[in-house]
Amino acid sequence: MSRNTANRNTARGVELGRSPRFTVVAAALLAMTVLGGCATGDESTGSGQSGTGSTSTGVENTTESAGQPTRLSFGRTYTWDGGEAISIAEPSAYTPENEFLRATEGQRYVAFDITVTNKGDDEYNVASAKFTVQHAGQAAQRNYAAGDTLADVQLPPGGDTTFTHVYQIGESAGKLQVSAQPNAFAAETVYFSGKF
């Protein structure tokens, strides 16, 4: 390209508002936007693909497809990337001995044992785990007067503990679903479910 042609192209770029400095800044912003989007995409799918669940017999069960929540039946175990493993046993009916703590009309209580194992390299406090319960599509209310109130247990690597939660649910049979997270920062929530 001749010097005159280069000067004309530079002048034309300036006339259109595209100075060489503007072009460099625009290219840098575009690169940051593209790279930032790629990094975000990797973070949101990474842990979902690498988490594994296992049954009490040791059979591994990985998440079937990226972006889909992990669903397990009661009695199974799921291990997160940090080494926290949670198992929720088959639910059972619960009847309190104190008549003043009975379920309200049209309701009943369900109890299930939760086992948490620390398969990681660091200590883990079970109190940071979060659970929610639904029955037949309705949010279930926890009965804090029954079962174990707060599992504030520090687990060393290799340690485990079991505690019981009791919830009030509808009288008719329906799908019981328990969501579990080892802590508020866990990238994945696992759903244990079955008919009760």
N, C-alpha and C positions, 0 to 999 in steps of 0.2 A: 504494500500500500504506500502511495507517495505521501510526502509530507503535507501537501496541499489537501489531499483527500482526508487525512487524519485530522487536520485542522477544521475542515468542513464538518466532519462527523462530531467532533468535540463541540463545535459551535451549535450544531443542530441539537445535541443533547442538552445543552444549556438553555436553548430556546424553549424546549419542551419541559423544562423544569427538572431535568435529570442530570444534575451535575455529577461528576465522578464521586464526590464525597457522599451525595445522596444515594447513589447506586450501592456503594460499599455498606452504608448504614442499613439500607433496605435488605440487602443480602444477608447481613448479620442477624437482623431481626427475624427474617424468614427461617434461617438455620436454627436459631434458638427455639422458635415456635415448633418446628418439626421435631427437633430433638427432645424438647420438653414433652410433647405429646407421646412420643415413643416411650420415654421413661415412665410416664404415668401409666400407659397401657401395660407395660411389663410388670409394674408393681401390683396392679389390680388383679392380674391373672396368675401371678407366680405362686402364691401360697395355696390357692385353690387347687392347683394341679399337683402340688407336691405333698399335700396332706394324705395320710393313710388311716384307714380304720381297720380294726381286726376283731375277730370274734374271740370268744373265750378259748376256742380250739387253736387259735394262732393263725387262722386263714386271713391273709391280707385282702383288703377290699378298697381299691382306690376310687377317687371321685371319677364318675363315668365321663363327664364332659366338662370342659372349662366353662365357667360362668353359671353352671347349675349347682344348686345347693346340695349338700350331702345329706341323704336321708338313710337312717338305719332303723332297724327294729329294736325293740327293747331287749336288753341282755347283751347287746353288742358293745364294742369299745372303739373309740376314735382317738387317735394320737395326733396332736398338732405339731407343727414344725419345731416349736420350742421344747417339746418333750412332755407336755401336759397331756395325760390320757384320761378320758372320762368315759365311764360306763354307767348306764341307767338300767337297773333291773326291771323285770316285769312288774307292773303295778299291781297292788292288792287293795281290797276294800279296807277301810279303817273306821272303827267305831270307838269313839272316846268313852271312857268309863264315867266321866262327869256328865250328868244329863244337861247341865247348863252350857256345855260346849258342843252339843249336838248340831248337826247341819240344819240349815233352815229348810222350811217346807219345800218339797220338790227338788231338794239337793242331797248330795251324799259326799263322803270324803274318800279320797284315793291317796294311797301312800306308795312311795317308791324309794328304794335305796340307791344312792349315788356313790359310786366309788371313783376316787381321783388318785391317780398314780403319777409320780414325778419321774419320768424317764429321761429328764434333761440333766445338764451338768451343774445347774445352779439351784439354790433353794427356791421353793415356790410356796406362796401362801394361798391356801384354798379359798379364803374369804374373797379373793379377787374374781372368782368364777361367777358367772351370771347365768341364771336359768329363768325361762318364762314357760308358762303352761297354757294350753288351749284345749278345750273339750267341745267337740261338735261345733267348731268354729267360734266358740265364745271364750273370752279370757277367763281363766280360773283364778280364784283368790286363794292365796296361801293361808293356811291356819298356823299362825306362829305359836299358838298354845300347845301344839302337838308336834311330834317329831323333834328334830334337832334345830334349835333356833338359828345359830350362826356357826358355820364350820370354820372358825378362825384357827386353823391348824397350819403350822409351818412344816412343810415336807422337805427333808433333805433329798438329794439325788437317790433314787431307788425306793423312796418312801411312798406309802399309800395310806388312805383313810377312807372310811365309809360312814355316811350319815344319811338320815331319813328326812324327806320333805313330805308334808301333807297338804293337799289342796282340796278345796270344795268345788265340785263339778255337778252337772245336771244329773238327774235321776235316770234318764234314758240312756241306753248304750249309744256310743258314738266314738268318733276318732279322737284319741288322746294324743296330743303332740307336745313334746318337751324340747325347747331349744336350749343349746348349751354353748357357752364360750368360756375359755379358761381365764380370760381377762378382758377388759374393755377395749384393748388395742388389738385383739385377735382379728386377723383378716377374714376368718371364716367362722360362720355359725353352723353348727351341726344339729339336725333335727332327728329325734328319736320318736317313733310313733307306733301305734297299734290300736286295736279296738278295745274299748273298756266301757 
